[in-house]
């Protein structure tokens, strides 16, 4: 993302998304199905990193936290959408519908500006100002926010330490243990098993009755 930008990264991810859905839609064998799922997982995982970062960098600091929470909410709504629509469509047409979504995303997202934070990192201050004006309004004065971004980035550079040093610090170890613990217990609660086999679970439980 730091090489080509947040926006360019997300636009590039449209390609593996489309490739993945194309392989699933026209799958003739198990290998094509698995390959399609691989590309979708690859693109989806990369999107889970780039999209929240882009959202955080374009949002005003007063609402940055609230905006960040929408990502997981929209993932859950997307899963619900697939369940509801999937009840009325075949697997083929549901896959076609899902395959159209990256195209719609690209058509809408292409008008969005690049992250002002990324532009400041690349010393493209004029473009960063234009990006902020697009996001905040034409009459917005971006100078103060640009200066704040520069100051924050300078602090990050000064405080940056090698991974081999950081991993030995008590605070880093505690944060790592907490993060891994949260991920472990999230997976151990079997939410993915429920999501993946929800159709079978409802069928076995005679939910329709």
Secondary structure as UniProt FT lines:
FT   TURN            2..4
FT   HELIX           6..25
FT   HELIX           30..58
FT   TURN            61..63
FT   HELIX           64..86
FT   TURN            87..88
FT   HELIX           91..109
FT   TURN            110..111
FT   HELIX           116..121
FT   TURN            122..123
FT   HELIX           125..136
FT   TURN            138..139
FT   HELIX           143..159
FT   HELIX           163..166
FT   TURN            167..168
FT   HELIX           170..188
FT   TURN            189..190
FT   HELIX           191..196
FT   HELIX           198..204
FT   TURN            205..208
//
